[in-house]
Amino acid sequence: MKTLIVYKTRHGCTDKCVQKLKRHLNGEVDVVNLKSTGSPALSDYGTVLIGGSIHVGQVQKKIKAFCLDHEVELKQKTLGLFLCCMEEGEKAQKQFDAAFSEGLRVHAAAQGLFGGEFDFDRMNFLERKIVKKVAGIKASTSRISEEAIDRFATDLARNLPEG
Ligand SMILES: Cc1cc2nc3c(=O)[nH]c(=O)nc-3n(C[C@H](O)[C@H](O)[C@H](O)COP(=O)(O)O)c2cc1C
């Protein structure tokens, strides 16, 4: 059956990660950005991968709502959950745990923290100010983890049903 990737991005980092992830996946893959499209019908898909990014500690509300609205159906799919964020280690994991319900995390065949980017060209004045103050970073920085994306795809492939 087909794979669906559902995601949301603010400055394009999650979008880049989705494109990278897609290259690792076999078979037919549909990609839905929740910004431009409504919630897709899940019945066509055997595998659903959901990704968002963290801004001021929170994943996008649309990602939370999508997970909440479809929790029962998502538990019947091969599921993958991923996030883009600039925190690492324990802090990143806490953000991940707050972004996705325990039920979905336990069910997920693959979970990924893909790193992130600070893209100053795409930030508004306030966002630039927050990033400079909180993260102490003053120029665009990319910390996308190819390794994490690769590991996610490997975990997913290992857990896909035969056939
Ligand atoms: C205003 C702002 C606030 C952010 N807050 C957090 C945060 O609380 N924790 C974190 O790990 N990363 C934070 N980030 C980093 C983003 O998660 C990172 O830029 C990510 O790559 C964004 O992905 P996107 O472009 O797909 O939205 C923040 C970035 C911005 C611009």
The ligand as a Gaussian input file, in Angstrom:
#p B3LYP/6-31G(d) Opt

LIG

0 1
 C       11.177000      32.015000      16.532000
 C       11.770000      30.633000      16.632000
 C       11.610000      29.881000      17.788000
 C       12.171000      28.604000      17.888000
 N       11.993000      27.881000      19.040000
 C       12.565000      26.673000      19.148000
 C       12.414000      25.924000      20.341000
 O       11.726000      26.305000      21.287000
 N       13.037000      24.723000      20.411000
 C       13.806000      24.227000      19.386000
 O       14.346000      23.149000      19.533000
 N       13.946000      24.909000      18.232000
 C       13.335000      26.109000      18.089000
 N       13.451000      26.806000      16.926000
 C       14.193000      26.215000      15.804000
 C       13.253000      25.581000      14.782000
 O       12.689000      24.411000      15.303000
 C       14.071000      25.305000      13.532000
 O       14.327000      26.559000      12.935000
 C       13.400000      24.367000      12.555000
 O       14.337000      23.955000      11.607000
 C       12.212000      25.006000      11.889000
 O       11.678000      24.144000      10.942000
 P       10.674000      24.687000       9.819000
 O       11.430000      25.670000       8.985000
 O       10.279000      23.483000       9.074000
 O        9.510000      25.297000      10.537000
 C       12.906000      28.079000      16.794000
 C       13.052000      28.833000      15.622000
 C       12.495000      30.095000      15.529000
 C       12.669000      30.882000      14.251000

